[in-house]
Amino acid sequence: MPAHKKTKVRAGLVRLVAAGVVSLLSIGAHADVYPSKPLKLIVAFPPGGASDIVGRFYAEQLSTALGQPVVVENKPGAGTAIAAEAAAKSAPDGYTLSLAPAGQLTILPNLARDLRYDPVKDFAPVAIVASVPYVVAANGTVGANSLQELVGTAKAQPGKISYSSCGNGTLCHLSGELFKSLTGVDLLHVPYKGSAPAVTALLGGEVNLAFDTLAVLAPQVKAGKVKGLAISSAKRSPVLPDVPTAAEAGLKGFEVASWFGIVVPAATPKPVVERLHAEFARIASLPATRARLAEQGLDVETSTPGEFARVIREDSAKWAKVIAESGARIE
């Protein structure tokens, strides 16, 4: 090779190496100074639901840990798609986090074809932080005091018994669809923009039933405003010890738990993701965290980013099957 060409090749290699070093130094510097300004945590539901409870608690703890304000931004609507799209399009700098509910990453993508986000390609998983089982609750309009009585009433009145959910494509919605699939009943789905209006509809008699989290429905059951017919966990909850599990109530296979996980835009630097994961894992290990969430019927969870990614894949496959078998769709 002529000398002048060798010189050009060496010069090109030098530039590539230099660019790589600069990039690495930039990432390293970013991680060293991170965070240097307030952070934002996007929550996909309005205030009052389990997602908001988890988001605000962890935001407060993370703010203390990082020495920067962590502002909760509620972005409800479109079955959590609005929040997901906002998070996916945010700058990948570690300053915008999203508290993703299970349905946002594993259910909605199997129900809607026009989503403007990809649950795998657009996000970097940080950690699962909490989970909560679901409760089947009924108001006085149904006249059912047990799950079996509810099934009998619903079968006698196909399409007449309605249930509220916290939104199309959410786990509230699919819990109802799973219930329909397992029992063979025909229920009318009435979606709302969040748990608070969905429960308000139940209390006001606009609907007959609600499928929502223990965190949301436990206060209403304790107050005697609605009847807790079953809980979707394998064991009874100390929060509602008198409410049987679905299996105890005669409905096997109705086990549903909503997890909440922290994700950031996919291109967020790995050192920043690792820093955030370490902080969330530390917060999850605190006795105060377990005690605070337990008061609301929530369980503390933790995972590595890799474990979180695996859960997303496995749950997506599970709910895809439920959706196919039930014929669920977004109205």
N, C-alpha and C positions, 0 to 999 in steps of 0.2 A: 504493500500500500504506500503511495506517495507520502512524503513527509507532511505536506500541507494538509492532506486528508486526515492523517493520524492526529495532527494538531487540532483539527476541527472536532474529531471524535472525542479527544480528551477534554476539550473545552465543553462539549455538550454534556459529558458525564459529570464534569465538575458542577455545571449548572444544576443538573438533576439532583446530585447529592446535596448541594447547597439548599435547594428548594425543599428537599426532604427534611434537612436539619432545621430549617426555619419553621417548617410546619410542625415538627415535633416540639420545638422550643415554644411555639405559639400555644400549642395544646397544653404543654406543661405550665406555661405562664398563666394560662386561663384557669387551670385547676388550682394553682397556687393562690390566686387572688379571689377565686370564686368562694362565696358570692360577694359582690361589691355593690349591690343595689337590691331593692325589694323584689321578691318573687311573687308569682301568681299561681294559685291552685284552682283549676277549673273543676267545678262540680256540676254534674249533668242534671241535677234536679233542683227544684226550689227549696227554700228552707222548710224544715219540718220533717223530713224523711231520714232514713238511716244513712243515706249517702252524705247528706249535709252534716249530720251528727259526727260521722267519722272524719269528714273533710275538715271541719272546724277544729276538732280536737287535735288532729295531726298537724294542722297548719300552725296552731298555737305552740305546740311542742317543737316543731321544726324551726319556727322563728326564734325561739330561745336558743336552740342548738347552733344555728347559723349566724345569729347576731344580726339578722335582717328581717324586716316585716314580711310575712307571707299572707297575702291578701286572697281571701276566698271569693271567687267570681262564679255565681250561679248562672248557668246557661241551660235552662230546661227547654224541652221541645223536640219534636220529630223522633221520639223514642230514644233520646240521648245522642242522636246524630249531629245536632247543632254543636253540642259541646265537643264531640269527637273531631268534627271538621275544624273547629277553632283551634283545638290543640294540635292537630296534624299540620296546620298551616302556620303555626307559630315559629319564631326563630329558634333554631336548635342550639340554644346557648345555655340551657339549664335554668332559665328564669321563668319558664312556663311549664308547669306540671299539670297533669290531669289525673283526677281520681276516677278511674274507669270502673264502672260496675260490670259485673259478669256479662250482662245482656248486651252491652255496647260492643264488646269484642268477640262474643261467641254466638249470640242469637240474632241480633239485627242484621249482620252480614249475610245470614242464611235466609232472611225474610225479604230484604229489600234489594232490588237490582240496580238502583240508581244512586247508591251511596257515593259520596265524594271523598271517601277515605278508605284505606285498606288496613284492617286490624293488625296485619302482620308487617307489611312493608313500611307503613307510615309511623310506627311507634317503636321505641326501645323500652322494653319492660324494665322496671326498677325493682318493685317488690309488691307482693300481696300483703295487705296490712290488716284486714279484718274480714269476718264472714258472719252471716246471720241466717237462721232458718226462716221459713215462711209459715204463716198461720192462715187457716181457712176460717173466716169469720162471717157470721150471719146476723142480720138484724131481725126484729120481730115480724117483719113482713113474710118471712119464709115459714115460720111455725115449726122449724126443725130444731131439736135439741141434741142431735147426734149426727155424725157424718152419714150413717146409714139412712136416717130419716130424711136427710137432705137429698141423698141419691134417689130415694123412693119418690119424694115430692117432685124432683126435677124430671124423672122419667114419666111421671103422670102428667107433666105440663111441659112438653118439649118446646124449647125456645122461649119459654115465658120467664124463667128465672135468669136474672141478670147479675153480672159481676163487674165490679170496677177494677181497673188496673192503673198503675202509675204511668202508663203510656204504651202505645203500640211498639212492639218489638222488644219490650222490656221483660225481665224475668217475672214480673208480676203477671204480665200477659201470658207468657208461656207456661207459668205454673197453672193457670186456669186451663190452658189447652192440654197440658199433661193430665190434669184431673179429668177433663172430658174424655180423653183417650182411654184412660184406665177404667173409667166407670161406665162409659157408653152413654152419658147424658148429653143433652144439647143445651148449652148455656149461651146467653147473649152477652157478648163482650162489649163493655163501655169504657173506652180509654180516657184518661185524664192526663193533664200535664203535671205529673208528680203525685206523690203519696198523699200529701195534705188534702188536695181537692178530691182525691179518690175516696179517702176515708170520710171526708165531709159529706160526700154523696151517699155513703153507706149510712152514716148517722142520720141524714135527712130523709132517708127512705127513697132516694132516687134510684138506687139499685138494691138488690137483695143480699148480695155477697161481696166479699173482697178477698183477694189473694194478695197479701202484702207481708212485709217483714215483721218479725217478732218485735223489733224496736218500735215500729209504727203502731201495731195493733195491741200490744200488751197493755198500754194505759187504758185503752177503750174497753178491753175485756175485764180488767181489774175493776174499772168503775161501773161495770154492769151495763154499759151502753150497748154492747154487742156480745154475741156468744162466740167463744172460741171453740170450734168443733174439732180441730186437729192441728197438730204442728208437724212440719215436714222433716223433722230431724229423726235420727235413729233412737234418741233418748228424749225423755221429757225434759223440759227446761225448768230450772229452779225459779225462773221469772214467772212462769205460769204452770206450776206443778199439777194443777187439776185438769189441764188440757192434755188429752191423750195424744200419742203419736199417731200418724196416719195408719201405721201398721196395727197398732192396738185398736184403732177404730174400725178395722176391717178392710183397710185399703193398702195393700202391699205395693211397693214400687214408687209410692209418692214421697220421694226423698229429694228435697230441693234446698239448696243453700246458696245464697248470693255472696260472692266475694267481692271485695273492693281492692283494686290494685293501682299503684302509681305508675304511670307511663309518661314518657317525654317524647318529643319529636325524634324520629329515627336517627338523624345525623348528629344528635347531641354527642359531644366528645366523651369517649369511654371513661376518662378520669372523673368527669363530672357525674356520670351515671353511677360509678363506683362510690363516689363521695355521698351521693344521695341515698344509695342503697345502704351504706354503712350507718347513716343517720337514722333512717327508718327502722333498720334492724335494732339499733340501740333503743329507740323510743319504744318499740314493741316489747322489749325485754323488761321494761320498767314495771314494777308492781302497780304503780299508779295508773298505768295505761290499761292493764287488765281489769283493775277495779272500776275505772271510769266507764269502760265499754261494757262491762258485765252489767252495770246498772241499767243499761239500755237494751240488754238482751243480745249484745254483740260479743263475738269471740275474737280475740287477738290472733292474728296470723302473721307469719313471716316466711319469706322465700328468697332464694337467690334470683337474679334476673333470668338465669337459664331455667330454673324450676318454674318460674312464672310463665315463661314462653311455652313450656310443655303443657301446663294447665290450660292455657289458651287453646292450644291445638286439640287436646283431648276433649275439652268441654264443647268446643265448636263441633266436633264430630258427633258428640252425644246429642246436642240440641238440633243438629241438622236431621238426625234420625227422627226425633220427636216431631219436628215440623213436617217432615215428609209423611209420617204416619197419621198425624192429626189433621193435616190439610190446613194448618194455620196460615193466615195471611194478614197483611196489613190493610185495614179497611181504608 
